[in-house]
Amino acid sequence: MKRLSELVPGQKAIIHSFENDEIFLKLMEMGCVPGEEVLMEMQAPLGDPISIKVAGYQLSLRLEEAQSIIVTTAKTT
């Protein structure tokens, strides 16, 4: 398992859990729930923020938020 912030652009993963309950509620409302597949799309030149694709739309997250999301990596196709 790794943190969402550790993914590289083009890498897919499945959300496993959240370290921070406060961010869990915020992200759950946006479709980021355990078991959902995410695709790391882009990272800003200085590393923050990142852009992921989840639940059919693009979502930008601060690196601090991405560090609290635990994922299991999926195979890229």
C-alpha positions in Angstrom: 0.0 0.0 0.0 1.1 3.6 -0.6 -0.2 7.1 -0.2 -2.0 8.8 -3.1 0.7 11.5 -3.0 3.3 8.8 -4.0 1.7 7.9 -7.3 3.1 9.1 -10.6 1.1 10.5 -13.5 -0.7 7.8 -15.4 -0.7 5.4 -12.4 -4.0 3.9 -11.2 -4.9 2.9 -7.7 -7.8 1.8 -5.6 -8.7 3.9 -2.5 -8.2 1.7 0.6 -8.6 4.1 3.6 -8.1 7.6 5.0 -5.9 8.6 7.9 -7.9 11.8 8.6 -11.6 11.5 9.4 -12.1 15.2 8.6 -10.9 14.8 5.0 -12.7 11.5 4.7 -16.1 13.2 5.0 -15.1 15.9 2.5 -13.8 13.5 -0.1 -16.6 11.0 0.4 -19.1 13.7 -0.7 -17.0 14.0 -3.9 -17.0 10.3 -4.7 -13.7 9.3 -3.2 -14.8 6.3 -1.2 -12.9 3.1 -0.3 -12.9 0.7 -3.3 -13.1 3.5 -5.9 -10.5 3.5 -8.6 -8.4 6.7 -9.1 -6.1 7.8 -11.9 -3.2 10.1 -11.1 -3.4 12.5 -14.0 -1.1 15.4 -13.4 1.2 17.0 -10.8 1.9 20.7 -10.7 5.5 21.7 -11.6 6.4 22.3 -7.9 4.5 19.1 -6.8 1.4 20.7 -5.3 -1.5 20.4 -6.2 -2.1 17.1 -8.0 -5.0 16.2 -10.3 -6.7 12.9 -10.1 -9.6 11.3 -12.0 -12.2 9.7 -9.7 -15.9 8.8 -10.1 -15.9 10.1 -13.7 -14.5 13.6 -13.1 -11.2 15.4 -12.5 -10.4 16.5 -8.9 -7.5 18.6 -7.7 -6.1 17.9 -4.3 -3.4 19.6 -2.2 -0.4 17.3 -1.5 -1.2 17.4 2.2 -4.7 15.9 1.5 -3.3 13.3 -0.9 -0.8 12.2 1.8 -3.7 11.1 4.1 -5.3 8.8 1.5 -4.0 5.2 1.5 -4.3 3.4 -1.8 -3.4 0.0 -3.3 -1.8 0.3 -6.7 -3.7 -1.2 -9.7 -2.3 -2.4 -13.0 -2.2 0.2 -15.8 -3.8 -0.7 -19.1 
